[in-house]
């Protein structure tokens, strides 16, 4: 049994100039084909669930995702991550985030994420530090977010070019330095141009805007922040930008929309056909969009 922690795997990816893709599971039957796709492409990846996926989709909950993972897991190429548990959610409501994150640690998730990005800097630091202290006591690494990766909110986004050119919501390097020092967080999700896929019922089937990334901002962050960085909203970004971002400090890339929408398009016809679509979309993401086939050889050593 490999005794490396998820923190070790992330550090290896970061130091090797590669990345670990994280695949969000809004429907439990998607998990098995995603694991199979990672096995077949020999790609080390994370199976992930975020709070919106059990609140607004059909992943049911933290425990149900954990149980399904135990049923289908392949520890050679996968680990389980609790993604986005916000302190304030996309509807502006306070969340009992410590209860959700504490349950994940208790069950045995390999890493967790607290999202305090809707808070002030001081409040985000305080909330994240509280989670880090709890999780580290159990040997579990923590991801947090600084800056505003938009897309989950209700209503249309402002024009993308306007958002990108203004740098609105981009992670500030000096704030990031303070944030990492004061929280002790293991990985930092940064805002450098990506957007989340919409999750509202009215917009969840929309095609994502083609995003790009500020490599200049990534370099400024990497120069100050000595932790692996994470890119949320990984679907729909120009491929050249994604590959360049990996070379400039991004060690984890979240993928949701690119595998969810093909599954949803066929799930009314049959679960089996929807699973085939999720498998094909995951393989395509690994091989063609992210070029991470055979990454397990760089990340998983021994065991």
MIVEXPA-50251 format. One record per atom (N, C-alpha, C, CB): x negated, y, z negated; residue in one letter. Coordinates in steps of 0.1 Angstrom, whole numbers, padded with zeros to 4 digits, always signed. Glycine has a CB too. Layout:
XYZA/...
***
This chain:
-0009-0012+0000X/+0000+0000+0000X/-0009+0012+0000X/+0010+0000-0012X/-0006+0021+0009X/-0014+0034+0010X/-0010+0043-0002X/-0012+0041+0023X/-0020+0047-0009X/-0017+0055-0021X/-0018+0070-0019X/-0027+0052-0032X/-0020+0075-0006X/-0020+0089-0003X/-0007+0095-0006X/-0025+0091+0011X/-0007+0108-0010X/+0005+0115-0012X/+0009+0123+0001X/+0004+0125-0024X/+0021+0128+0001X/+0025+0136+0013X/+0016+0149+0014X/+0039+0141+0012X/+0011+0154+0003X/+0001+0165+0003X/-0012+0161+0010X/-0002+0170-0011X/-0016+0148+0008X/-0028+0143+0014X/-0026+0143+0029X/-0032+0130+0009X/-0014+0137+0033X/-0012+0136+0048X/-0011+0150+0055X/+0002+0128+0050X/-0005+0159+0048X/-0004+0173+0054X/-0018+0179+0055X/+0005+0182+0045X/-0026+0177+0045X/-0040+0183+0046X/-0048+0176+0057X/-0047+0180+0032X/-0046+0163+0059X/-0053+0156+0070X/-0048+0162+0083X/-0050+0141+0069X/-0035+0164+0085X/-0030+0169+0098X/-0036+0183+0100X/-0015+0170+0097X/-0036+0191+0090X/-0041+0205+0091X/-0055+0205+0094X/-0038+0212+0077X/-0063+0197+0088X/-0078+0197+0090X/-0081+0191+0103X/-0085+0190+0079X/-0073+0182+0108X/-0075+0175+0121X/-0070+0184+0133X/-0069+0162+0122X/-0063+0195+0130X/-0058+0203+0141X/-0046+0197+0148X/-0068+0206+0151X/-0039+0188+0140X/-0026+0182+0146X/-0015+0186+0137X/-0027+0167+0147X/-0003+0181+0139X/+0009+0184+0131X/+0017+0172+0128X/+0017+0195+0138X/+0025+0174+0118X/+0035+0163+0114X/+0049+0169+0118X/+0034+0160+0099X/+0056+0162+0127X/+0070+0167+0130X/+0079+0162+0119X/+0074+0161+0143X/+0089+0170+0116X/+0100+0167+0106X/+0113+0167+0114X/+0100+0176+0094X/+0120+0155+0113X/+0133+0154+0120X/+0144+0154+0111X/+0133+0141+0129X/+0153+0164+0113X/+0165+0166+0104X/+0176+0156+0108X/+0170+0180+0105X/+0183+0151+0098X/+0193+0140+0099X/+0206+0145+0094X/+0189+0127+0092X/+0214+0151+0103X/+0227+0156+0099X/+0238+0145+0099X/+0232+0167+0108X/+0235+0134+0105X/+0244+0122+0106X/+0235+0110+0102X/+0251+0120+0120X/+0240+0102+0092X/+0231+0091+0087X/+0228+0081+0098X/+0239+0084+0076X/+0237+0077+0108X/+0233+0068+0118X/+0221+0072+0127X/+0244+0064+0126X/+0217+0085+0126X/+0206+0090+0134X/+0193+0085+0129X/+0206+0105+0135X/+0192+0082+0116X/+0180+0079+0109X/+0172+0067+0115X/+0182+0077+0095X/+0179+0056+0117X/+0173+0044+0123X/+0166+0046+0136X/+0183+0033+0124X/+0173+0053+0146X/+0167+0055+0159X/+0155+0065+0158X/+0177+0060+0169X/+0155+0074+0149X/+0144+0083+0147X/+0132+0076+0142X/+0148+0095+0138X/+0134+0067+0132X/+0123+0059+0127X/+0118+0050+0137X/+0128+0051+0115X/+0126+0044+0145X/+0122+0035+0156X/+0114+0043+0167X/+0134+0028+0163X/+0118+0055+0170X/+0111+0064+0179X/+0097+0067+0174X/+0118+0076+0182X/+0096+0070+0161X/+0083+0073+0155X/+0074+0061+0155X/+0084+0078+0141X/+0080+0049+0153X/+0072+0037+0153X/+0067+0034+0167X/+0081+0025+0148X/+0076+0036+0177X/+0072+0032+0191X/+0062+0042+0197X/+0084+0032+0200X/+0062+0054+0192X/+0052+0064+0197X/+0040+0065+0188X/+0059+0078+0198X/+0040+0058+0177X/+0029+0058+0168X/+0026+0072+0163X/+0016+0052+0174X/+0037+0079+0160X/+0036+0093+0155X/+0040+0093+0140X/+0046+0102+0163X/+0032+0100+0132X/+0035+0101+0118X/+0045+0113+0116X/+0022+0103+0109X/+0057+0110+0111X/+0067+0121+0110X/+0075+0120+0097X/+0076+0120+0122X/+0082+0130+0094X/+0091+0131+0082X/+0105+0129+0086X/+0089+0145+0075X/+0112+0122+0078X/+0127+0121+0079X/+0132+0131+0069X/+0132+0106+0076X/+0141+0140+0074X/+0144+0152+0065X/+0159+0154+0065X/+0137+0164+0070X/+0164+0159+0053X/+0177+0163+0052X/+0177+0177+0045X/+0187+0153+0045X/+0185+0186+0050X/+0186+0199+0044X/+0200+0201+0038X/+0183+0211+0054X/+0202+0210+0028X/+0215+0212+0022X/+0226+0214+0033X/+0214+0223+0012X/+0224+0223+0043X/+0235+0225+0053X/+0239+0212+0059X/+0230+0235+0063X/+0231+0202+0060X/+0234+0189+0067X/+0243+0180+0059X/+0221+0182+0071X/+0244+0182+0046X/+0254+0175+0039X/+0266+0183+0035X/+0248+0168+0026X/+0264+0197+0036X/+0275+0206+0033X/+0284+0208+0046X/+0270+0219+0028X/+0277+0209+0058X/+0284+0213+0070X/+0285+0202+0080X/+0278+0225+0076X/+0277+0191+0079X/+0277+0180+0088X/+0281+0167+0080X/+0263+0178+0095X/+0274+0156+0083X/+0279+0143+0078X/+0268+0135+0072X/+0286+0135+0088X/+0257+0141+0066X/+0247+0133+0060X/+0250+0129+0046X/+0234+0140+0061X/+0261+0133+0041X/+0267+0129+0028X/+0261+0135+0016X/+0267+0114+0027X/+0248+0133+0014X/+0241+0138+0002X/+0227+0133+0000X/+0249+0135-0010X/+0220+0138-0010X/+0206+0135-0013X/+0205+0120-0015X/+0201+0143-0024X/+0214+0114-0023X/+0212+0100-0027X/+0215+0091-0015X/+0222+0097-0038X/+0225+0095-0007X/+0229+0086+0004X/+0218+0086+0015X/+0242+0091+0011X/+0211+0098+0017X/+0200+0098+0026X/+0188+0090+0021X/+0195+0113+0028X/+0186+0091+0008X/+0175+0083+0002X/+0178+0068+0004X/+0174+0086-0013X/+0190+0064+0001X/+0194+0049+0003X/+0192+0045+0017X/+0208+0047-0002X/+0197+0053+0027X/+0195+0049+0041X/+0181+0048+0045X/+0203+0059+0050X/+0173+0058+0040X/+0158+0057+0042X/+0152+0044+0037X/+0151+0069+0036X/+0156+0040+0025X/+0151+0027+0020X/+0154+0016+0029X/+0156+0025+0006X/+0165+0016+0036X/+0170+0006+0044X/+0162+0005+0057X/+0185+0007+0047X/+0158+0016+0063X/+0153+0017+0076X/+0138+0021+0077X/+0161+0025+0085X/+0132+0025+0066X/+0119+0031+0066X/+0108+0023+0072X/+0115+0035+0052X/+0098+0029+0077X/+0085+0023+0081X/+0074+0032+0075X/+0084+0022+0097X/+0068+0028+0064X/+0059+0036+0056X/+0046+0038+0064X/+0056+0031+0043X/+0043+0031+0074X/+0031+0034+0082X/+0033+0047+0090X/+0029+0022+0092X/+0045+0051+0093X/+0047+0063+0102X/+0057+0073+0097X/+0050+0059+0116X/+0063+0070+0085X/+0073+0080+0080X/+0072+0082+0065X/+0087+0075+0083X/+0077+0094+0061X/+0079+0097+0047X/+0092+0105+0046X/+0067+0105+0041X/+0098+0107+0034X/+0111+0113+0033X/+0109+0127+0026X/+0120+0104+0024X/+0115+0137+0032X/+0114+0151+0028X/+0128+0157+0025X/+0106+0159+0038X/+0129+0164+0014X/+0142+0172+0012X/+0139+0186+0017X/+0146+0172-0003X/+0145+0189+0028X/+0143+0202+0035X/+0152+0212+0029X/+0146+0201+0050X/+0151+0225+0033X/+0159+0236+0029X/+0170+0234+0018X/+0167+0241+0040X/+0166+0236+0005X/+0175+0238-0005X/+0174+0252-0010X/+0173+0228-0018X/+0184+0261-0006X/+0183+0275-0008X/+0187+0279-0022X/+0192+0282+0002X/+0182+0290-0027X/+0186+0296-0039X/+0199+0303-0037X/+0175+0305-0045X/+0200+0310-0025X/+0212+0317-0020X/+0214+0311-0006X/+0211+0332-0020X/+0226+0305-0004X/+0228+0298+0009X/+0232+0308+0020X/+0239+0288+0007X/+0234+0302+0032X/+0237+0310+0044X/+0251+0317+0043X/+0237+0301+0056X/+0259+0313+0033X/+0272+0320+0031X/+0271+0331+0020X/+0283+0310+0028X/+0259+0333+0015X/+0256+0343+0004X/+0260+0338-0010X/+0265+0355+0007X/+0261+0325-0011X/+0265+0319-0024X/+0253+0314-0032X/+0275+0308-0023X/+0253+0315-0045X/+0242+0310-0053X/+0243+0294-0054X/+0243+0315-0068X/+0232+0288-0053X/+0231+0273-0053X/+0225+0268-0066X/+0224+0268-0040X/+0229+0256-0071X/+0223+0250-0082X/+0211+0242-0077X/+0233+0240-0090X/+0201+0250-0072X/+0190+0244-0065X/+0181+0235-0073X/+0181+0255-0059X/+0180+0238-0086X/+0171+0229-0095X/+0178+0215-0096X/+0169+0236-0108X/+0191+0215-0096X/+0197+0202-0098X/+0195+0193-0085X/+0213+0203-0100X/+0196+0199-0073X/+0194+0192-0061X/+0179+0188-0060X/+0198+0201-0049X/+0170+0197-0062X/+0156+0194-0061X/+0152+0184-0072X/+0148+0206-0062X/+0157+0185-0084X/+0154+0176-0094X/+0158+0162-0091X/+0160+0180-0107X/+0170+0160-0085X/+0175+0147-0081X/+0166+0141-0071X/+0189+0148-0075X/+0161+0148-0061X/+0152+0143-0051X/+0139+0138-0057X/+0149+0154-0040X/+0134+0145-0067X/+0122+0141-0073X/+0124+0128-0081X/+0116+0152-0083X/+0136+0128-0088X/+0139+0116-0096X/+0141+0104-0087X/+0152+0119-0104X/+0147+0105-0076X/+0150+0094-0067X/+0137+0089-0061X/+0159+0098-0056X/+0128+0098-0057X/+0115+0094-0051X/+0113+0099-0037X/+0115+0079-0050X/+0119+0111-0034X/+0115+0118-0022X/+0100+0121-0022X/+0124+0131-0020X/+0094+0121-0011X/+0079+0123-0011X/+0075+0138-0011X/+0074+0116+0002X/+0084+0147-0007X/+0082+0161-0008X/+0095+0168-0008X/+0072+0166+0004X/+0095+0181-0012X/+0107+0189-0013X/+0105+0203-0009X/+0113+0188-0028X/+0116+0210-0005X/+0115+0224-0001X/+0125+0232-0009X/+0116+0225+0014X/+0120+0243-0015X/+0129+0253-0020X/+0129+0265-0011X/+0125+0257-0035X/+0140+0271-0008X/+0141+0282+0001X/+0146+0295-0007X/+0150+0279+0013X/+0137+0303-0011X/+0141+0316-0017X/+0139+0328-0008X/+0132+0318-0030X/+0140+0325+0005X/+0137+0336+0014X/+0148+0347+0015X/+0136+0330+0028X/+0159+0345+0009X/+0170+0355+0008X/+0168+0363-0005X/+0184+0349+0009X/+0158+0360-0013X/+0156+0368-0025X/+0145+0379-0023X/+0151+0358-0036X/+0144+0388-0032X/+0133+0397-0032X/+0120+0389-0034X/+0134+0408-0043X/+0108+0395-0031X/+0096+0388-0032X/+0094+0383-0047X/+0084+0397-0028X/+0096+0391-0056X/+0094+0388-0070X/+0104+0376-0074X/+0097+0400-0080X/+0116+0377-0070X/+0126+0366-0073X/+0122+0353-0066X/+0140+0370-0069X/+0117+0354-0054X/+0113+0342-0046X/+0101+0336-0053X/+0109+0346-0032X/+0092+0344-0058X/+0080+0338-0065X/+0084+0331-0078X/+0070+0350-0068X/+0093+0337-0085X/+0098+0331-0098X/+0105+0318-0096X/+0107+0341-0105X/+0114+0318-0086X/+0122+0306-0083X/+0113+0295-0078X/+0133+0309-0073X/+0104+0298-0069X/+0095+0288-0063X/+0085+0283-0074X/+0086+0294-0052X/+0080+0291-0083X/+0071+0287-0093X/+0078+0277-0103X/+0066+0299-0102X/+0091+0279-0105X/+0099+0270-0114X/+0100+0256-0107X/+0113+0276-0116X/+0102+0256-0094X/+0103+0243-0087X/+0090+0237-0086X/+0109+0246-0073X/+0079+0244-0084X/+0066+0238-0083X/+0062+0232-0096X/+0055+0249-0079X/+0064+0239-0107X/+0061+0233-0120X/+0068+0220-0123X/+0064+0243-0131X/+0081+0219-0119X/+0089+0207-0121X/+0084+0196-0112X/+0104+0210-0118X/+0082+0199-0099X/+0078+0188-0089X/+0064+0183-0092X/+0080+0194-0075X/+0055+0192-0094X/+0041+0188-0096X/+0040+0180-0109X/+0032+0201-0098X/+0048+0181-0118X/+0048+0172-0130X/+0051+0158-0126X/+0058+0177-0141X/+0058+0156-0115X/+0061+0143-0110X/+0052+0139-0098X/+0075+0142-0106X/+0042+0147-0095X/+0033+0144-0084X/+0038+0147-0070X/+0028+0130-0085X/+0049+0155-0069X/+0055+0158-0056X/+0052+0172-0051X/+0071+0156-0058X/+0047+0172-0038X/+0044+0186-0033X/+0056+0193-0029X/+0035+0184-0020X/+0054+0207-0029X/+0065+0216-0026X/+0062+0225-0014X/+0068+0224-0039X/+0072+0226-0006X/+0072+0236+0005X/+0081+0248+0001X/+0076+0230+0019X/+0077+0260+0005X/+0086+0271+0003X/+0086+0280+0015X/+0082+0279-0010X/+0095+0290+0015X/+0096+0299+0027X/+0094+0313+0023X/+0109+0297+0034X/+0086+0321+0031X/+0085+0335+0029X/+0086+0342+0043X/+0071+0338+0023X/+0095+0352+0043X/+0099+0357+0056X/+0113+0353+0059X/+0089+0354+0067X/+0118+0356+0071X/+0132+0353+0074X/+0132+0346+0088X/+0141+0365+0074X/+0134+0332+0087X/+0136+0325+0100X/+0152+0325+0102X/+0130+0310+0099X/+0156+0332+0111X/+0171+0335+0113X/+0177+0323+0121X/+0173+0348+0119X/+0191+0324+0121X/+0198+0314+0129X/+0209+0307+0122X/+0189+0305+0135X/+0208+0305+0109X/+0218+0298+0101X/+0230+0306+0097X/+0212+0292+0089X/+0228+0319+0098X/+0239+0328+0094X/+0251+0328+0104X/+0234+0342+0092X/+0263+0332+0099X/+0274+0333+0108X/+0272+0345+0117X/+0287+0335+0099X/+0279+0344+0129X/+0278+0355+0138X/+0266+0354+0147X/+0278+0368+0131X/+0267+0362+0158X/+0256+0362+0168X/+0243+0369+0162X/+0260+0369+0180X/+0232+0364+0167X/+0219+0371+0164X/+0218+0383+0172X/+0207+0361+0167X/+0210+0393+0167X/+0206+0404+0176X/+0198+0399+0188X/+0197+0415+0168X/+0197+0406+0199X/+0189+0401+0211X/+0176+0397+0206X/+0188+0413+0221X/+0172+0385+0211X/+0159+0379+0206X/+0147+0388+0209X/+0157+0365+0213X/+0146+0393+0221X/+0134+0402+0224X/+0133+0413+0215X/+0135+0407+0239X/+0145+0419+0211X/+0145+0430+0201X/+0139+0425+0187X/+0159+0435+0199X/+0144+0413+0183X/+0139+0407+0171X/+0124+0405+0171X/+0146+0394+0168X/+0119+0399+0182X/+0105+0395+0183X/+0096+0408+0184X/+0103+0387+0195X/+0100+0417+0192X/+0091+0429+0194X/+0091+0438+0181X/+0097+0438+0205X/+0101+0437+0173X/+0102+0445+0161X/+0094+0438+0149X/+0116+0448+0156X/+0093+0425+0151X/+0087+0417+0140X/+0096+0416+0128X/+0073+0423+0136X/+0108+0418+0130X/+0118+0418+0118X/+0118+0405+0112X/+0132+0422+0123X/+0116+0404+0099X/+0116+0392+0091X/+0103+0384+0092X/+0127+0383+0096X/+0093+0388+0100X/+0081+0381+0100X/+0074+0381+0087X/+0071+0387+0111X/+0067+0370+0084X/+0060+0369+0071X/+0048+0378+0070X/+0055+0354+0069X/+0048+0386+0059X/+0037+0396+0057X/+0025+0388+0051X/+0042+0407+0048X/+0013+0390+0057X/+0001+0382+0052X/-0003+0385+0038X/-0011+0385+0061X/-0002+0398+0034X/-0006+0401+0020X/+0004+0396+0010X/-0007+0417+0019X/+0017+0396+0014X/+0027+0390+0005X/+0025+0375+0004X/+0041+0394+0010X/+0021+0369+0016X/+0019+0355+0016X/+0007+0351+0006X/+0016+0350+0030X/-0003+0359+0007X/-0015+0356-0002X/-0010+0356-0017X/-0026+0367+0000X/-0003+0367-0020X/+0002+0368-0034X/+0011+0356-0037X/+0009+0381-0036X/+0020+0353-0028X/+0030+0342-0030X/+0024+0329-0033X/+0040+0341-0018X/+0014+0325-0025X/+0007+0312-0027X/-0001+0312-0040X/-0002+0309-0015X/-0008+0323-0043X/-0016+0324-0055X/-0007+0322-0068X/-0023+0337-0056X/+0005+0329-0068X/+0013+0330-0080X/+0022+0318-0081X/+0021+0342-0080X/+0025+0311-0071X/+0035+0300-0072X/+0027+0286-0072X/+0044+0300-0060X/+0016+0285-0066X/+0009+0272-0065X/+0016+0263-0055X/+0009+0266-0078X/+0023+0269-0045X/+0031+0261-0036X/+0021+0253-0026X/+0040+0269-0027X/+0025+0241-0022X/+0016+0233-0014X/+0015+0237+0001X/+0019+0219-0015X/+0027+0240+0007X/+0028+0244+0021X/+0037+0256+0022X/+0034+0232+0029X/+0035+0264+0032X/+0043+0276+0033X/+0050+0277+0047X/+0034+0288+0031X/+0063+0277+0047X/+0070+0280+0059X/+0070+0295+0062X/+0085+0275+0057X/+0065+0298+0074X/+0063+0312+0078X/+0073+0316+0090X/+0049+0314+0082X/+0076+0328+0090X/+0084+0334+0101X/+0075+0341+0111X/+0095+0343+0095X/+0074+0336+0123X/+0065+0342+0133X/+0072+0342+0146X/+0052+0334+0134X/+0085+0341+0147X/+0092+0342+0159X/+0102+0331+0162X/+0082+0342+0170X/+0102+0320+0155X/+0111+0309+0157X/+0125+0313+0151X/+0106+0296+0152X/+0135+0306+0155X/+0149+0307+0150X/+0155+0294+0147X/+0158+0316+0159X/+0163+0293+0137X/+0170+0280+0134X/+0181+0278+0144X/+0176+0280+0120X/+0185+0266+0147X/+0197+0263+0154X/+0209+0266+0146X/+0197+0248+0159X/+0220+0271+0153X/+0232+0275+0146X/+0238+0263+0140X/+0242+0282+0156X/+0245+0265+0128X/+0251+0253+0121X/+0266+0256+0119X/+0245+0251+0107X/+0271+0268+0123X/+0285+0270+0121X/+0293+0262+0131X/+0289+0285+0123X/+0305+0258+0128X/+0313+0249+0137X/+0315+0256+0151X/+0327+0247+0131X/+0316+0269+0151X/+0319+0276+0163X/+0306+0277+0172X/+0323+0290+0160X/+0294+0276+0166X/+0282+0278+0174X/+0273+0267+0175X/+0275+0290+0168X/+0275+0256+0168X/+0265+0245+0166X/+0262+0238+0180X/+0270+0235+0157X/+0271+0239+0190X/+0268+0233+0203X/+0261+0243+0213X/+0280+0228+0209X/+0259+0255+0208X/+0252+0265+0217X/+0238+0261+0220X/+0253+0279+0211X/+0234+0264+0233X/+0220+0263+0236X/+0211+0273+0228X/+0217+0264+0252X/+0200+0268+0223X/+0192+0278+0215X/+0185+0287+0225X/+0181+0270+0207X/+0182+0299+0220X/+0174+0309+0227X/+0160+0304+0228X/+0174+0323+0220X/+0154+0306+0240X/+0140+0302+0241X/+0131+0312+0233X/+0135+0301+0256X/+0125+0307+0223X/+0117+0315+0214X/+0102+0315+0218X/+0119+0311+0199X/+0095+0324+0213X/+0080+0324+0214X/+0075+0327+0200X/+0075+0334+0225X/+0062+0326+0198X/+0056+0328+0185X/+0044+0338+0186X/+0050+0314+0181X/+0043+0345+0175X/+0032+0355+0174X/+0020+0348+0168X/+0036+0367+0164X/+0011+0344+0177X/-0002+0338+0173X/-0010+0348+0165X/-0010+0332+0186X/-0009+0360+0169X/-0017+0371+0161X/-0013+0371+0147X/-0014+0385+0168X/+0001+0370+0144X/+0005+0369+0130X/+0001+0356+0123X/+0021+0371+0130X/+0001+0345+0130X/-0004+0333+0125X/-0018+0334+0121X/-0002+0321+0135X/-0026+0339+0129X/-0041+0341+0126X/-0043+0350+0114X/-0048+0347+0138X/-0035+0360+0112X/-0036+0369+0101X/-0032+0361+0088X/-0027+0381+0102X/-0022+0353+0089X/-0018+0345+0077X/-0028+0334+0074X/-0004+0338+0080X/-0033+0327+0084X/-0043+0317+0082X/-0056+0322+0076X/-0046+0310+0095X/-0059+0335+0079X/-0071+0341+0074X/-0070+0343+0058X/-0074+0354+0081X/-0058+0344+0053X/-0056+0347+0039X/-0051+0336+0031X/-0047+0359+0038X/-0043+0327+0037X/-0035+0317+0030X/-0042+0303+0032X/-0020+0317+0034X/-0047+0298+0022X/-0055+0285+0024X/-0046+0273+0021X/-0067+0285+0015X/-0034+0272+0027X/-0025+0261+0026X/-0020+0258+0040X/-0014+0263+0016X/-0016+0246+0043X/-0009+0243+0056X/+0003+0251+0058X/-0006+0228+0057X/+0006+0256+0070X/+0018+0263+0073X/+0028+0255+0080X/+0014+0276+0081X/+0041+0259+0079X/+0052+0251+0085X/+0060+0260+0094X/+0061+0245+0074X/+0064+0254+0105X/+0072+0261+0115X/+0086+0255+0115X/+0066+0260+0129X/+0096+0263+0111X/+0110+0259+0111X/+0116+0264+0124X/+0118+0265+0099X/+0127+0257+0128X/+0133+0261+0141X/+0124+0257+0153X/+0136+0276+0142X/+0119+0245+0152X/+0109+0240+0162X/+0115+0237+0176X/+0102+0229+0157X/+0128+0234+0177X/+0134+0231+0190X/+0135+0244+0198X/+0148+0225+0188X/+0133+0243+0211X/+0136+0254+0220X/+0125+0265+0221X/+0148+0261+0215X/+0113+0263+0214X/+0102+0272+0216X/+0094+0268+0228X/+0093+0272+0203X/+0089+0278+0235X/+0080+0275+0246X/+0069+0265+0242X/+0075+0288+0252X/+0067+0255+0250X/+0058+0244+0247X/+0044+0250+0245X/+0057+0234+0258X/+0039+0259+0253X/+0026+0265+0252X/+0024+0271+0238X/+0023+0274+0263X/+0035+0278+0234X/+0034+0285+0221X/+0033+0275+0209X/+0047+0293+0219X/+0041+0264+0210X/+0040+0254+0200X/+0026+0248+0199X/+0051+0243+0202X/+0021+0244+0210X/+0007+0237+0210X/-0003+0247+0205X/+0004+0232+0224X/-0002+0260+0208X/-0011+0270+0204X/-0010+0272+0189X/-0009+0283+0211X/+0003+0272+0184X/+0005+0273+0169X/-0001+0262+0161X/+0020+0274+0167X/-0001+0250+0166X/-0008+0239+0159X/-0023+0241+0158X/-0005+0226+0167X/-0028+0247+0168X/-0043+0250+0168X/-0046+0262+0159X/-0048+0254+0182X/-0036+0269+0154X/-0038+0281+0146X/-0031+0280+0132X/-0032+0293+0153X/-0030+0267+0127X/-0027+0265+0113X/-0013+0259+0110X/-0027+0278+0107X/-0005+0257+0120X/+0008+0250+0118X/+0006+0235+0117X/+0018+0254+0129X/+0009+0230+0105X/+0007+0215+0103X/+0020+0207+0102X/-0001+0214+0090X/+0031+0214+0102X/+0044+0207+0101X/+0054+0215+0110X/+0049+0206+0087X/+0061+0208+0118X/+0071+0214+0127X/+0084+0207+0126X/+0066+0213+0142X/+0094+0215+0122X/+0108+0210+0120X/+0115+0209+0134X/+0116+0218+0110X/+0122+0198+0136X/+0130+0196+0148X/+0144+0192+0144X/+0123+0185+0158X/+0154+0199+0149X/+0168+0196+0145X/+0177+0196+0157X/+0173+0205+0135X/+0179+0208+0163X/+0188+0209+0174X/+0186+0200+0186X/+0188+0224+0179X/+0173+0198+0189X/+0169+0190+0201X/+0173+0175+0199X/+0154+0190+0203X/+0175+0170+0187X/+0179+0156+0186X/+0194+0156+0181X/+0170+0149+0175X/+0199+0166+0174X/+0213+0166+0170X/+0223+0167+0181X/+0215+0177+0160X/+0220+0177+0190X/+0230+0179+0201X/+0232+0167+0210X/+0226+0191+0209X/+0221+0160+0214X/+0224+0148+0222X/+0232+0137+0215X/+0210+0142+0226X/+0229+0136+0202X/+0237+0126+0194X/+0252+0130+0193X/+0231+0126+0179X/+0254+0143+0190X/+0268+0148+0189X/+0276+0147+0203X/+0268+0163+0185X/+0269+0148+0214X/+0275+0147+0227X/+0281+0134+0230X/+0265+0151+0238X/+0276+0123+0223X/+0281+0109+0226X/+0287+0103+0214X/+0269+0101+0230X/+0287+0109+0202X/+0291+0102+0190X/+0307+0099+0191X/+0288+0109+0178X/+0314+0107+0198X/+0328+0104+0200X/+0331+0092+0208X/+0335+0116+0205X/+0321+0089+0217X/+0323+0077+0226X/+0319+0064+0219X/+0314+0079+0238X/+0307+0064+0212X/+0303+0053+0204X/+0290+0056+0196X/+0300+0040+0213X/+0289+0051+0184X/+0277+0053+0176X/+0265+0048+0183X/+0279+0047+0162X/+0266+0036+0189X/+0255+0030+0196X/+0249+0039+0207X/+0258+0017+0202X/+0258+0045+0215X/+0253+0054+0226X/+0247+0067+0220X/+0265+0057+0235X/+0253+0072+0209X/+0248+0084+0203X/+0234+0081+0197X/+0257+0089+0192X/+0232+0069+0191X/+0219+0065+0186X/+0209+0064+0197X/+0220+0052+0178X/+0213+0059+0208X/+0203+0058+0220X/+0199+0072+0224X/+0210+0050+0232X/+0208+0081+0224X/+0205+0095+0228X/+0196+0101+0218X/+0218+0103+0229X/+0198+0099+0205X/+0189+0104+0194X/+0175+0098+0196X/+0194+0101+0180X/+0174+0085+0199X/+0161+0079+0201X/+0154+0085+0213X/+0163+0063+0203X/+0161+0086+0224X/+0154+0092+0236X/+0150+0106+0233X/+0164+0091+0248X/+0158+0114+0226X/+0154+0128+0224X/+0142+0129+0214X/+0166+0135+0218X/+0142+0120+0205X/+0130+0120+0196X/+0117+0116+0203X/+0132+0110+0184X/+0118+0106+0211X/+0106+0102+0219X/+0102+0113+0228X/+0109+0089+0228X/+0111+0120+0234X/+0108+0131+0243X/+0101+0142+0235X/+0120+0137+0250X/+0106+0145+0223X/+0100+0156+0215X/+0086+0153+0211X/+0109+0158+0202X/+0084+0140+0207X/+0070+0136+0203X/+0061+0136+0215X/+0071+0122+0197X/+0065+0130+0226X/+0056+0128+0237X/+0054+0141+0246X/+0061+0117+0246X/+0065+0147+0249X/+0065+0158+0259X/+0064+0172+0253X/+0077+0157+0268X/+0072+0174+0243X/+0072+0188+0237X/+0061+0191+0227X/+0086+0190+0231X/+0058+0181+0219X/+0048+0183+0208X/+0035+0176+0211X/+0054+0178+0195X/+0035+0167+0220X/+0022+0159+0223X/+0016+0153+0211X/+0012+0168+0231X/+0024+0146+0203X/+0019+0141+0190X/+0019+0125+0190X/+0028+0146+0179X/+0020+0119+0202X/+0019+0105+0202X/+0006+0100+0197X/+0022+0100+0217X/+0006+0089+0189X/-0006+0083+0183X/-0012+0092+0172X/-0016+0080+0194X/-0004+0101+0167X/-0010+0109+0156X/-0012+0102+0143X/-0001+0121+0153X/-0006+0090+0142X/-0008+0082+0130X/-0022+0078+0128X/+0001+0069+0131X/-0030+0077+0139X/-0044+0073+0138X/-0052+0084+0131X/-0050+0071+0152X/-0048+0097+0132X/-0055+0108+0126X/-0051+0111+0111X/-0053+0121+0134X/-0038+0106+0108X/-0032+0110+0095X/-0031+0099+0085X/-0018+0115+0098X/-0028+0087+0090X/-0027+0075+0081X/-0039+0067+0081X/-0014+0067+0085X/-0047+0068+0070X/-0060+0061+0069X/-0059+0051+0058X/-0071+0071+0067X/-0062+0038+0062X/-0062+0028+0051X/-0048+0023+0048X/-0069+0033+0039X/-0048+0013+0040X/-0035+0007+0035X/-0028-0002+0045X/-0025+0018+0033X/
***
